[in-house]
């Protein structure tokens, strides 16, 4: 279910909904428990990033990163300015 969500969710809100559907209180539980990417797949993903149009993939990535940082701040996992 998590791997399917990683492939199909295009916004932080969609991934959050998938996380909640799995019974996780926080999306970080989903990321930290199931977020590991096999080394081979990691290489494929990184290689393909060079082929992504900045406006489509980049904006979604920025949104996901910002949502993750906001959540980590809210949970006290990091401090502002760290």
Secondary structure, DSSP 8 states (H G I E B T S, - for coil): -HHHHHHH--SHHHHHHHHHHTT-SSHHHHHHHH----HHHHHHHHHHHTTS-IIIIIHHHHHHHHHHHHHHHHTTSS-TT-
